[in-house]
């Protein structure tokens, strides 16, 4: 008499395995403690009379604050556009076979990543102490045009120079990493189709590299939004300096700083959602269900990875 083969008809079925979530009581305890702490902190802020929430509401949409907010947005947009444009050129030079281009790009990145943005802002604003006039002409030859540096370098132009040149160094490294992440076979396939190196870079490599560098560029944009607060040292009325000018008159320091903080948080949130939207539009393959990855991550964090157990 022989035992029934498990794959033959009539053989007993093997018990099924079903996932059972792991138990993590300490995670629940930590989550409850965190939520309790956050509720306590929010209650302290809301009930603290020194926060002067009516004053915050009164100045949140004041014309002076909104004008500073608009100037902050302009500074962020222009600095990022100029920085990314210069950074793209530097990234291509860094990957070039020309040693002079490589050395120039490396030196630029080394210098502008090493000097703090605040130092650059002050330096560019005081450029007239080094060059009283700025001219355009042939090196060591005749000069065609000349300008007074004090008239040319205003607080706004000094801010744009300092912020965009700092961004160009970081953008160059991000874009270089994105270009190098694209398979070499893509460029070889483009070359076999008769494309020049520039055409392959513009039509094949850069669009694929863009998908890779969108997250770091989004982070850099949010960082640039915060870096614009440094221009207050130049007396340029951005969002922070506008709040400072108001509380220097009214002595309501905390409420005005809260107003600036709320606007910075609101703008950072909008930029974060915009970054995620662009990432989804540029995603390769199937776009996941909205919120599914976040919900799966939360479930794994709360309950842990499921384990397989045999049913009793």
TORVOZA-395775 format. One line per 3 residues: number of its first residue (from 1); for each residue x, y, z of C-alpha. Coordinates in pm, whole numbers, plus 32768, in hexadecimal, padded with zeros to 4 digits. Example, Ala and Ser with C-alpha at 12.3 -4.5 7.8 and 13.67 -1.06 7.14 Angstrom:
BEGIN
1> 84CE,7E3E,830C; 8557,7F96,82CA $
END
This chain:
BEGIN
1> 8000,8000,8000; 8098,814F,7F99; 8055,82AE,8017 $
4> 7F8F,839A,7F39; 806B,8480,7E6E; 8029,85EE,7EC8 $
7> 7FFD,8648,7D5A; 7F10,852C,7D06; 7D9A,8559,7D0C $
10> 7D08,8509,7E5E; 7E47,8559,7F1B; 7E1C,862C,805A $
13> 7E57,879D,801F; 7F7C,8847,80C8; 7F14,8945,81D3 $
16> 7F06,8AA7,814D; 7FE9,8BB8,81D2; 7F52,8D03,8231 $
19> 8008,8E44,8294; 7FE2,8EB1,83FC; 8060,900C,845D $
22> 816C,901A,8567; 8117,90BB,86B2; 81E0,91EA,8716 $
25> 8150,9274,885A; 8274,9366,8888; 821F,9409,873D $
28> 80BE,9449,87B5; 8144,94D5,88FC; 823A,95B7,8842 $
31> 812B,962B,8752; 8040,9681,8870; 8155,9740,8924 $
34> 81A7,9802,87E7; 803C,985D,87A6; 800D,98C6,8910 $
37> 8145,99A0,88FF; 80D3,9A44,87BA; 7F78,9A8A,8848 $
40> 8013,9B22,8980; 8100,9BFB,88B1; 7FE4,9C74,87CF $
43> 7F0C,9CC4,88FE; 8028,9D8C,899C; 8055,9E58,885E $
46> 7EE1,9E97,882E; 7E99,9EF7,8997; 7FD3,9FC8,89CD $
49> 7F65,A133,89DB; 80C2,A1AC,897B; 8096,A117,8820 $
52> 7F94,A229,87DB; 7ED6,A167,86D1; 7DF0,A290,867E $
55> 7F26,A356,861C; 7F9C,A232,8546; 7E4E,A22F,8492 $
58> 7E55,A3A7,8462; 7FAD,A3A7,83BA; 7F99,A25C,82FE $
61> 7F10,A301,81C2; 7F8C,A462,81F7; 800A,A513,80BA $
64> 816C,A532,8144; 8182,A3BE,8190; 80EC,A35E,803F $
67> 81E4,A440,7F8A; 8302,A394,8040; 8269,A244,7FEF $
70> 8261,A297,7E7D; 83CC,A30A,7E86; 842C,A1C1,7F2F $
73> 8382,A0FC,7E1B; 8430,A1C9,7D0D; 8583,A196,7DB2 $
76> 8546,A020,7DD1; 84D4,9FF6,7C67; 85E8,A0C9,7BCA $
79> 86FB,A031,7CA0; 868B,9ED0,7C4B; 8667,9F15,7AD6 $
82> 87BB,9FBC,7ABA; 885E,9EBC,7B9E; 87D2,9D94,7ADC $
85> 8835,9E30,798F; 899B,9E6F,79FD; 89A3,9D1E,7AAE $
88> 8940,9C6A,796E; 8A62,9D0C,78B3; 8B51,9CB4,79CF $
91> 8AD7,9B4A,79D8; 8B14,9B20,7862; 8C6C,9BC1,7886 $
94> 8CBE,9AD6,79A6; 8C6A,99AA,78CB; 8D24,9A38,779F $
97> 8E63,999B,771F; 8F08,9AF2,771D; 8FEB,9B0E,7853 $
100> 8FCA,9C8B,7856; 8E4D,9C71,7868; 8E67,9B69,7977 $
103> 8F5A,9C39,7A48; 8E87,9D75,7A26; 8D48,9CBF,7A89 $
106> 8DF1,9C17,7BB1; 8E84,9D61,7C2D; 8D31,9E13,7C0E $
109> 8C7D,9D02,7CD0; 8D90,9CF3,7DD6; 8D85,9E6B,7E12 $
112> 8C10,9EAF,7E18; 8BC2,9D7A,7EE9; 8CCE,9DDB,7FE2 $
115> 8C6F,9F49,801A; 8B33,9F7D,80EE; 8A13,A031,803E $
118> 8A0F,A145,8145; 8B7D,A196,8102; 8B36,A1A3,7F8C $
121> 8A10,A28F,7FBA; 8AE2,A384,8082; 8C04,A364,7F8C $
124> 8B34,A3A8,7E55; 8A86,A4CD,7EFD; 8BDA,A56A,7F48 $
127> 8C72,A51A,7DF5; 8CA6,A690,7DB4; 8DBA,A690,7EB9 $
130> 8E7C,A5A4,7DD7; 8E0A,A61D,7C7F; 8D83,A783,7C7F $
133> 8D19,A759,7B14; 8CB8,A62C,7A43; 8CF8,A632,78CF $
136> 8CC6,A568,7794; 8DD8,A551,7692; 8F08,A48E,761D $
139> 8FE7,A404,7734; 9125,A4D8,774C; 9091,A5AD,7635 $
142> 8F95,A6C2,75FB; 8E5A,A6D4,76D0; 8D10,A70C,761F $
145> 8C22,A747,7740; 8C52,A795,78B2; 8B5F,A7AB,79D6 $
148> 8B73,A827,7B39; 8B79,A6F1,7C13; 8AAD,A794,7D28 $
151> 8993,A7D3,7C32; 89AF,A67C,7B91; 89C3,A5A8,7CCC $
154> 8883,A5F4,7D88; 880C,A525,7EB2; 872C,A460,7DC6 $
157> 883D,A412,7CC7; 8932,A3BB,7DDE; 8831,A2CA,7E6D $
160> 87F8,A227,7D19; 8970,A204,7CE0; 89B6,A16C,7E34 $
163> 8892,A079,7E34; 88A3,A009,7CC8; 8A1C,9FD2,7CC3 $
166> 8A03,9F00,7DFF; 88E9,9E36,7D64; 89AE,9E06,7C20 $
169> 8ABC,9D41,7CD7; 89C3,9C54,7D7C; 88F0,9C34,7C40 $
172> 8A25,9BDA,7B73; 8A71,9AB0,7C52; 8907,9A3C,7C57 $
175> 88E7,9A52,7ADD; 8A36,99AA,7AA8; 89CA,9887,7B84 $
178> 887E,9871,7AC6; 892C,986D,7973; 8A21,9761,79E4 $
181> 8900,968E,7A68; 8876,9669,7907; 88F5,952E,785F $
184> 8A15,955D,776B; 8955,9482,7679; 885A,959D,7649 $
187> 8969,9681,75BD; 89F8,9567,74E9; 889F,951B,7458 $
190> 886C,968C,7409; 89C3,9697,7360; 896B,9567,728E $
193> 8836,9624,7215; 8912,973E,7197; 88DE,9834,72B5 $
196> 89F9,9915,731E; 8A6A,9917,7487; 89B0,9A5D,74C7 $
199> 886E,99D4,742F; 8888,9895,74FA; 88C1,9961,7636 $
202> 879A,9A47,75F0; 86A0,9946,756E; 86FC,9802,761D $
205> 87D8,9830,7750; 8753,996F,77F1; 85E0,990C,77EB $
208> 8638,97C8,789F; 8725,9876,7990; 8610,996D,79E3 $
211> 8540,9856,7A80; 8663,9803,7B64; 86B6,9964,7BD4 $
214> 8553,99E3,7C11; 8552,9982,7D86; 86A0,9A2B,7DD9 $
217> 8642,9B5C,7D09; 84F9,9B6E,7DC9; 85B7,9B63,7F12 $
220> 86A5,9C70,7E91; 857E,9D4E,7E34; 84F3,9D36,7F94 $
223> 864C,9D7D,8020; 866B,9EAA,7F38; 851D,9F2B,7FB9 $
226> 85B2,9F2C,8116; 8703,9FB6,80A4; 8653,A0ED,8025 $
229> 8626,A156,8190; 879E,A19F,8191; 8765,A2CF,80B2 $
232> 86E5,A38A,81E3; 8854,A3E3,8226; 8844,A4B2,80E4 $
235> 870B,A56A,815D; 864B,A4CF,803D; 84DD,A4BF,80AB $
238> 8493,A34F,807A; 839B,A294,8155; 8477,A288,828B $
241> 84F9,A3EC,826B; 8396,A46E,8239; 8331,A3C6,837F $
244> 8464,A457,8429; 8410,A5B7,83B3; 82B0,A596,8443 $
247> 8314,A512,8598; 842A,A617,85B2; 830E,A717,85B6 $
250> 8208,A65A,867D; 82EA,A588,8763; 820D,A45A,871A $
253> 8335,A377,86CB; 82A3,A21E,8707; 815C,A24E,8645 $
256> 8215,A2D6,8515; 8310,A1B8,851E; 81E9,A0C8,852F $
259> 8156,A172,83F9; 829D,A13E,833B; 82B2,9FD6,83B6 $
262> 8151,9F85,8344; 8196,A00E,81E7; 82DE,9F4F,81C9 $
265> 822E,9E0E,8232; 8112,9E4B,813D; 8200,9E88,801B $
268> 82D4,9D58,8074; 819B,9C81,807C; 812D,9CFD,7F25 $
271> 8288,9CBA,7E94; 8289,9B5D,7F2C; 813C,9B04,7E89 $
274> 81B3,9B9A,7D41; 82EC,9AC3,7D4E; 821E,9987,7D8C $
277> 8136,99E4,7C6D; 825A,9A0E,7B7B; 82F0,98C6,7BF3 $
280> 81AC,9811,7BA8; 8190,98AD,7A4E; 82F4,9849,79F8 $
283> 82DF,96F0,7A96; 8334,95CE,79B2; 823A,94B2,799D $
286> 80FF,948A,7A69; 80A3,95A7,7B4D; 804D,951F,7CA8 $
289> 7EFB,955D,7D42; 7EFC,96AE,7DF3; 7F4A,967D,7F62 $
292> 7F8F,9507,7F42; 8107,9514,7F88; 80CE,95FD,80AF $
295> 7FC2,951B,8142; 8099,93E4,8111; 81BF,9490,81BA $
298> 80E4,94F6,82E0; 805F,9395,8307; 81C0,9306,8304 $
301> 8231,9407,8404; 810F,93C2,84F0; 80EC,924A,84CA $
304> 8239,91DD,8437; 8270,90F6,8310; 8176,8FD7,8305 $
307> 81EF,8E79,835C; 8166,8D31,82E0; 80B6,8C49,83D4 $
310> 800D,8AFE,83A9; 7EA0,8AFC,840B; 7E4C,8A3A,8544 $
END
